[in-house]
Amino acid sequence: MDDEVIQWDTRADCEVRQILDRIADKWSLLVIALLERRTMRFTELRREIDGVSQRMLTVTLRQLERDGLVQRTVHPVVPPRVDYALTPLGTTLHEAIKTLVVWTEEHQNHIAAARSAYDAKVAAEERLLGAS
């Protein structure tokens, strides 16, 4: 049983790995966070997500829709209006992500201190190696 847990990340065809790769993507996380608040149109999402290209947002939304996390609704009006919203499954994912964000906020100072200590250690080691 434990061997199966260890192996899930090494198999290219593993569904868990594929899903984690998709939902852990920075664009997916931002889309999920924004849609948790309310239904949004493509242009609203693009405006809110700094740095995302139109193509990348389109790809991200399609993948999230395919995975059942986002619902795309086309309204039969002229010009066509398309809305995006989280599905109930997407909402449960947002709850899990929110837990991770809270953990990050609570520990960001510890992580910053660890990074500073690591950087200082590496710099000291480089000075020692450079002096030899």
C-alpha positions in Angstrom: 0.0 0.0 0.0 2.7 2.5 0.9 4.5 1.7 -2.4 1.4 2.9 -4.3 1.5 6.3 -2.5 5.2 6.7 -3.3 4.7 5.8 -6.9 1.8 8.1 -7.9 4.1 11.0 -8.7 6.4 9.0 -11.0 3.9 7.6 -13.4 3.2 9.8 -16.4 -0.3 8.5 -16.8 -1.3 9.0 -13.2 -4.6 10.9 -12.9 -3.7 12.3 -9.5 -0.5 13.8 -10.9 -2.3 15.2 -13.9 -5.0 16.8 -11.7 -2.5 18.2 -9.2 -0.5 19.7 -12.1 -3.6 21.4 -13.5 -5.0 22.8 -10.3 -1.7 23.9 -8.8 -1.0 26.0 -11.9 -0.9 29.7 -10.9 -3.5 30.7 -13.5 -5.9 28.0 -12.3 -5.5 29.0 -8.7 -6.2 32.7 -9.5 -9.3 31.8 -11.6 -10.7 29.6 -8.9 -10.1 32.3 -6.3 -11.8 35.0 -8.4 -14.8 32.8 -9.3 -15.3 31.9 -5.7 -16.5 35.5 -5.2 -18.9 35.7 -8.1 -19.7 34.7 -11.7 -17.5 36.6 -14.1 -17.1 37.2 -17.8 -13.8 36.5 -19.7 -12.9 40.1 -20.0 -13.4 40.7 -16.2 -11.2 37.7 -15.4 -8.5 38.9 -17.8 -8.6 42.4 -16.3 -8.3 41.0 -12.8 -5.4 38.5 -13.4 -2.3 40.5 -14.0 0.0 39.1 -16.6 -2.3 36.4 -18.1 -2.5 36.4 -21.9 -5.8 35.9 -23.6 -4.6 32.5 -24.9 -3.5 31.3 -21.5 -6.7 32.3 -19.9 -8.7 30.6 -22.6 -6.7 27.4 -22.1 -7.0 27.6 -18.4 -10.8 28.1 -18.4 -11.2 25.2 -20.9 -9.2 22.8 -18.7 -11.1 23.8 -15.6 -14.4 23.4 -17.4 -13.3 19.9 -18.7 -12.3 18.9 -15.2 -15.8 19.9 -13.9 -14.5 22.8 -11.8 -15.8 25.7 -13.8 -19.2 26.1 -15.6 -19.3 28.1 -18.9 -22.7 29.6 -19.7 -23.3 31.1 -23.2 -26.2 33.5 -23.2 -28.1 33.8 -26.6 -27.8 37.5 -27.0 -26.1 39.8 -29.5 -23.3 40.2 -28.9 -22.9 36.8 -27.2 -22.3 36.9 -23.5 -20.3 34.1 -21.8 -20.2 33.8 -18.0 -17.9 31.6 -15.9 -18.7 30.3 -12.5 -17.4 27.7 -10.1 -19.3 24.4 -10.0 -20.0 22.8 -6.7 -16.9 20.7 -7.2 -14.9 23.8 -7.9 -16.2 25.3 -4.7 -14.9 22.4 -2.7 -11.5 22.8 -4.3 -11.6 26.5 -3.3 -12.1 25.5 0.3 -9.0 23.3 0.1 -7.0 26.1 -1.5 -8.2 28.6 1.1 -6.7 26.3 3.8 -3.4 26.4 2.0 -3.5 30.2 1.6 -4.3 30.6 5.3 -1.3 28.4 6.2 0.9 30.4 4.0 -0.2 33.7 5.5 0.4 32.3 9.0 3.9 31.0 8.2 5.1 33.6 5.7 7.4 35.2 8.3 9.0 31.9 9.2 9.5 31.1 5.6 11.1 34.5 4.9 13.4 34.0 7.9 14.4 30.5 6.7 15.1 31.9 3.2 17.3 34.6 4.6 19.2 32.2 6.8 19.7 29.8 3.9 20.9 32.6 1.6 23.3 33.8 4.2 24.6 30.3 4.7 25.1 29.8 1.0 26.8 33.1 0.6 29.2 32.3 3.5 30.0 28.9 1.9 30.7 30.5 -1.4 33.0 33.0 0.2 34.9 30.2 2.0 35.2 28.2 -1.3 36.3 31.3 -3.2 38.9 32.1 -0.6 40.5 28.7 -0.9 
